[in-house]
């Protein structure tokens, strides 16, 4: 399942070259939400760009961008048998300018986004229908 977020680039980490075929770069977006009370709240959310998107020209501190990403999760068991831990990654596959009229767009990701999965959460509006 694919998600989108819009925010201002807050921080950009250096590119990490894992091997000759895989590179990654973490970056943080400042995302502003409006609460039910009308107040705004800022969230600092870390994303991970991989391969061709690591050198995207839109990744500049202060730039307003829209990212399309997949949620990735994994389990890790320490070799010494300690407590199992879970890790999540917001893996970006497209980056584009969020400024209206902006035509800049990130190069397409090397891997196409996954096909939509059957929805496991009630569509918006249906979650209020309680069966009793």
N, C-alpha and C positions, 0 to 999 in steps of 0.2 A: 504494500500500500504506500502511496506517495503522499507527501505533505508539502505545504508551502509556508514560508515565513517571510516577513518583510521587516527590515530593520536597518540600522546604521552600523557600519563596520566599526567596532570598538577597539579590537586588538587583533593582530596577525602574528602568528608564530612562524619561525623559519621553516622552510621545506625540509622534510625528513626523507632521505633517499634510503628506503628499506633494502632495495636491490635494484638492478638495472631495469627492471620492468615495473617497479611499484614505488611511487612517491606519495607522500601525504603532507597536508598542511592543515593545522588547526587554526580556526579563527573564531572570534566572538562577535555576535551581533547584539546590539542594544535594541530590544524590542519593547515598544510601549503598548500597554494594554489599558483599556478603560474598564474600570470596575462598575458594578451595578449601581454604585452610589455616585457615579459621574467622575470620580477621581481617576487620575492616570497613575499607573504603576510601571516602573521600568524593570525589565528582566534582562540579565546578561546570560546569553545562551551560547554554548560552544558547539560549533559544527566542525566537520572534517571534510575537506576537499581531497580528492584523490586523482592521481595521474594527470590528465590534461588540464584539469581545473585548478591545480596548485599554483599555476602562474597566471591565472586570470587577471586581466587588466582592471577589472572592476573591484578587485580586492585592494582597496585603499582605505585607510582609516578616515572616517567621516563620510564615506560614500554610502548613499541610500541604495540598498539592493534588495532583490527578491530572490530567495533560494528555493529550489525544489529539492527535496531530500527524502531518503528512506530511513526508517528507524531500524537500527541493527542492535541485537542483544546477544550476549553469550554468557555461558557459565564457566567459572574457573574454580578448580579444586587445587589447593596448594599441594605440592609434591609430598610434604610431610603429613598430609592428611588433616589439615586444619579445616576451618569453617569454609564452606562453599560460598563464593561471592559471585555477584552478577554485575555485568558491565553493559552500558548502553552507548551507542554512537549514533549521532545524527549525520548520516553520510550524504553529502551534497552531490547531485548529479547534474544540476544546471544552476547557473548564476546569471541574473540579468538586472539591468538598471530598473529601479522602482520609480524613477522620475517620469511622470507622464510625458509622452512624446519622445522619450529616449529610445533610440533604436539600437543601442549597444546590447549585445547579448553574448553570453559565454559560448565557447565552442561546445558542441554536443559532447556528452560524456562518451567514453569508449564503450561502455556497456549500456544498452538501452534499459530504461526503468522496467521493473517487473510488471507483468500483466496484473490487472486488478484481481484481488482475491475476493472470495465471497465475504460480504460484510458481516462482522460478528457483533457489531454495536448497533443499537437502534438508530435509525436515521433521525436527524434533527427534528424535534417536535414530537416524536413518538415516545421519547423516554418519559414524558409526563403521563402517559396512559398507564395507570396502575390497575392491575387486574382485580382489585377488590374495592 
